[in-house]
Every structure is written in structure tokens, then in C-alpha cells.
Amino acid sequence: MLVIDKFSVEIETAAGSDHRPRFSFNGHVTDFDGSEGGTASGQTFRGSFEPYSFPHELTLLGPDAGDWRIRRIRVSFETSARGTYVVEFGSVTLDGTTAADIWRPPPQPVYDV
């Protein structure tokens, strides 16, 4: 299995309220370690976390109050075994009852034959 050393998230918000994003990693809800920016209308939030663990589930949770109309989510995964890879997600609206699945395994290696 693949160990995620670190992941970084960038959230571009089209409209919303400025609540600090939280996420669930393998069922554990937590805050980002390092963060900057915000999630109010037109803002960009950047945060990271170093789980050093096998990912089974990774979701971005909606705000406690109000909602976020997210324009784009960009997630960078850093691994010792496969290097760094980036996944981008399009627009989504999140509120206190919804979450966005942002876990994606790395692309399969490509070989010339």
C-alpha cells in the first residue's frame, strides 16, 4: 500500500463564509497543520497535513455554518515510494452536512514496450 507522507490542499472559493476547513483522514476529523488564506467569497485557502499513513479515506468537510461554493480544489500528494502527484477537482458546493471525496490513488506507471 501507498503511504502518504504529506498532502497539500488549495481551495478556490466562488462564494462562501470564512470558516477554517477541516478534513477527515481514515475517519479522523482534524484541522490542517499549516494554513493560509481563507474561504470567504473570492478567497483561496491553502493548507497541508503530514499523516505518514496509508490512506483509506480523505474527505474535505463542509463549513459548520453556511455553505461554500467552491470553484476548484487542487490536492498535491507527496509519497516516498511514488514521488509527488497532483489531482484537481472542479466546482462543488459544501455545507455542514456534505463532504467532498478528495482521495485519489496515484496514476499507474507508464512503460514503453
C-alpha positions as CSV (number, residue, x, y, z in Angstrom):
1,M,0.0,0.0,0.0
2,L,1.0,3.6,-0.6
3,V,1.9,5.8,2.4
4,I,1.0,9.5,2.1
5,D,3.8,11.5,3.7
6,K,2.1,14.8,3.2
7,F,-0.8,16.3,1.3
8,S,-1.5,20.0,0.5
9,V,-4.9,21.4,-0.5
10,E,-5.7,24.6,-2.3
11,I,-9.4,25.6,-2.3
12,E,-10.6,28.5,-4.6
13,T,-14.0,29.7,-3.2
14,A,-16.5,31.4,-5.5
15,A,-18.8,32.3,-2.6
16,G,-18.9,31.4,1.0
17,S,-18.2,32.1,4.6
18,D,-14.8,32.3,6.2
19,H,-14.7,29.1,8.3
20,R,-11.5,27.1,8.6
21,P,-11.7,23.9,6.5
22,R,-11.4,20.6,8.2
23,F,-10.9,17.1,6.7
24,S,-11.4,13.5,7.6
25,F,-8.5,11.2,7.1
26,N,-9.3,7.5,7.7
27,G,-12.3,8.5,9.8
28,H,-10.4,11.0,12.0
29,V,-11.6,14.6,11.7
30,T,-8.9,17.2,12.1
31,D,-7.6,20.7,11.1
32,F,-4.8,21.4,8.6
33,D,-1.4,21.9,10.3
34,G,-0.2,24.7,8.1
35,S,-2.7,27.1,6.5
36,E,-3.0,30.5,4.9
37,G,-5.8,32.4,3.2
38,G,-9.5,31.9,3.7
39,T,-12.7,30.5,2.3
40,A,-14.9,33.7,2.1
41,S,-16.2,34.7,-1.3
42,G,-13.3,35.0,-3.8
43,Q,-10.6,33.8,-1.5
44,T,-8.1,31.0,-1.7
45,F,-7.3,28.7,1.2
46,R,-4.1,26.6,1.3
47,G,-3.4,24.0,4.0
48,S,-1.3,20.9,4.5
49,F,-1.1,17.9,6.7
50,E,1.5,15.1,7.3
51,P,-0.3,11.9,8.1
52,Y,2.6,9.4,7.3
53,S,-0.1,6.8,6.9
54,F,-1.9,4.5,4.4
55,P,-5.0,6.4,3.0
56,H,-8.3,4.6,3.1
57,E,-10.4,7.8,3.0
58,L,-9.8,11.5,2.7
59,T,-12.7,14.0,2.5
60,L,-12.9,17.8,2.7
61,L,-15.7,18.6,5.2
62,G,-18.2,21.5,4.6
63,P,-18.3,24.5,6.9
64,D,-20.0,24.4,10.3
65,A,-22.4,27.2,9.2
66,G,-23.5,28.4,5.8
67,D,-22.0,26.9,2.6
68,W,-19.1,27.2,0.3
69,R,-19.4,27.3,-3.5
70,I,-16.0,26.0,-4.4
71,R,-14.6,26.8,-7.8
72,R,-11.7,24.4,-7.7
73,I,-9.9,22.1,-5.3
74,R,-6.3,21.1,-6.0
75,V,-4.6,18.4,-3.9
76,S,-0.9,17.6,-4.0
77,F,0.1,14.2,-2.6
78,E,3.7,13.6,-1.5
79,T,4.9,10.0,-1.2
80,S,8.3,8.4,-0.7
81,A,7.6,5.5,-3.0
82,R,5.9,7.3,-6.0
83,G,7.0,10.9,-5.6
84,T,4.5,13.8,-5.8
85,Y,1.4,13.9,-7.9
86,V,-1.5,16.4,-8.2
87,V,-5.2,15.9,-8.5
88,E,-7.7,18.7,-9.5
89,F,-11.4,18.8,-8.8
90,G,-14.0,21.1,-10.3
91,S,-16.8,23.0,-8.7
92,V,-18.8,21.7,-5.8
93,T,-21.0,23.2,-3.1
94,L,-20.4,22.1,0.5
95,D,-22.4,22.7,3.7
96,G,-22.4,21.3,7.2
97,T,-24.0,18.1,6.0
98,T,-21.8,17.4,3.0
99,A,-18.2,16.5,2.2
100,A,-16.0,16.1,-0.9
101,D,-14.0,12.9,-1.5
102,I,-10.6,14.2,-2.4
103,W,-8.6,11.0,-2.2
104,R,-7.3,9.6,-5.4
105,P,-4.5,7.0,-5.8
106,P,-1.5,7.9,-8.0
107,P,-1.7,7.3,-11.7
108,Q,-0.4,3.9,-12.9
109,P,3.2,3.9,-14.2
110,V,3.6,4.0,-17.9
111,Y,6.2,1.9,-19.7
112,D,7.4,1.9,-23.3
113,V,7.5,-1.5,-24.8
